[in-house]
Each structure stands twice: as structure tokens, then as C-alpha cells.
């Protein structure tokens, strides 16, 4: 579930300490949800390292492109999972609390994801 927006941090150090780099909002996730998302990102990170290795070994362009497409598909799956969670928790909660601006925020996010 999303936390409410916090005041502007005084410095970058405050951001680093809280892990906040964007809008100073946080989302509390269950350990299971966090683990699932982290595992997905770790697999994607491994795919990226594999592509880098392919480049270092002068692999055939088409083979690299196929792996790159696989990374894009994996990122899209990660984004769908996170977006679903966001809508079911943060967005629903904010709408119930009368914070209709969350719909504009969601639409802006969807526009970025659909580029």
C-alpha cells in the first residue's frame, strides 16, 4: 500500500538514507511480493549480462537482437505485475479517500509505459 507524500527532503543525503528518489512516496510491500519482483529483476539483470557477454564475443547481430527482445518482454512482464499491484492497492485506496488526482498520475504513467 502506498504511503502519503512526504515533505521535500532537505538534501540528497536524506534521499539516499530513505531510498527515495522520486516524488518521495513509498509503497509498503509484502515480503512475498518484494521477493517476486526482485527475482524478476535479477533474471533480467542476468539477461543483460548475457547480452553484454555476447557483444564482447562478437556474437551475430540477430542473436543479440533476439536476446534484447527477450529482455524487453521480461521488463514488460515486470511492469504489468507492478502496475497491477499499484492499481489494486495504491490507486484504489487513493480513490476511496477522494484523492482523484491519482487517476491523472496513473494515466501519465500508462502513457510513459506505452511509448
C-alpha positions in Angstrom: 0.0 0.0 0.0 1.3 3.5 -0.9 2.3 5.9 1.8 1.2 9.5 1.6 3.5 12.1 0.0 6.2 13.3 2.4 7.7 16.8 2.6 10.6 17.7 0.3 13.8 16.2 1.6 16.5 18.7 2.7 19.3 17.1 0.7 20.3 14.3 -1.5 21.7 12.6 1.6 18.2 12.4 3.0 17.1 10.8 -0.2 19.8 8.3 -0.1 19.0 7.4 3.5 15.3 6.9 2.8 15.8 5.3 -0.6 13.5 8.0 -2.0 14.5 9.3 -5.4 11.1 10.1 -7.0 8.2 12.1 -5.6 9.1 11.0 -2.0 6.3 8.4 -1.9 6.8 4.9 -0.8 4.9 1.6 -1.1 4.9 -1.0 1.7 5.0 -4.4 0.0 4.7 -7.8 1.5 7.9 -9.8 1.7 6.5 -12.3 -0.8 5.6 -9.5 -3.3 9.0 -7.9 -2.9 10.8 -11.2 -3.4 8.8 -12.0 -6.6 9.7 -8.6 -8.1 13.3 -8.8 -7.0 13.6 -12.3 -8.5 12.2 -11.0 -11.8 14.7 -8.1 -11.8 17.6 -10.5 -11.0 16.7 -12.6 -14.0 16.5 -9.6 -16.2 19.9 -8.4 -14.9 21.3 -11.8 -15.8 19.9 -11.5 -19.3 21.5 -8.1 -19.7 24.9 -9.5 -18.5 24.4 -12.3 -21.1 23.9 -9.7 -23.9 27.0 -7.8 -22.8 28.9 -11.1 -23.0 27.5 -11.7 -26.4 28.8 -8.3 -27.5 32.2 -8.9 -26.0 32.4 -12.2 -28.0 31.2 -10.5 -31.2 28.1 -12.6 -31.4 25.9 -12.4 -34.5 23.7 -9.3 -34.5 20.5 -11.2 -35.0 21.2 -13.4 -31.9 21.8 -10.3 -29.8 18.6 -8.7 -31.1 16.6 -11.8 -30.1 18.0 -11.7 -26.6 17.3 -8.0 -26.4 13.7 -8.6 -27.4 13.5 -11.2 -24.6 14.7 -8.6 -22.1 12.1 -6.1 -23.4 9.4 -8.8 -22.9 10.7 -9.5 -19.4 10.6 -5.8 -18.5 7.1 -5.6 -19.9 6.0 -8.5 -17.7 7.6 -6.9 -14.7 5.8 -3.6 -15.4 2.5 -5.4 -15.8 2.9 -7.1 -12.4 3.9 -3.9 -10.7 1.2 -1.9 -12.4 -1.5 -4.4 -11.3 -0.3 -4.3 -7.8 -0.3 -0.5 -7.9 -3.8 -0.3 -9.2 -5.2 -2.8 -6.7 -3.6 -1.1 -3.7 -2.5 2.5 -4.1 -4.9 3.7 -6.8 -8.0 2.0 -5.2 -7.1 3.3 -1.8 -6.5 6.9 -3.0 -9.8 7.0 -5.0 -11.7 5.7 -1.9 -10.0 8.5 0.1 -11.2 11.1 -2.5 -7.8 11.7 -4.0 -8.9 11.7 -7.6 -5.6 13.1 -8.8 -4.2 9.6 -8.6 -6.1 8.9 -11.9 -4.1 11.6 -13.6 -0.9 10.2 -12.2 -1.9 6.7 -13.4 -2.7 8.0 -16.9 0.6 9.8 -17.1 2.4 6.5 -16.1 0.4 4.5 -18.6 1.4 7.0 -21.4 5.1 6.5 -20.4 4.8 2.7 -20.4 3.1 2.7 -23.8 5.7 4.7 -25.7 
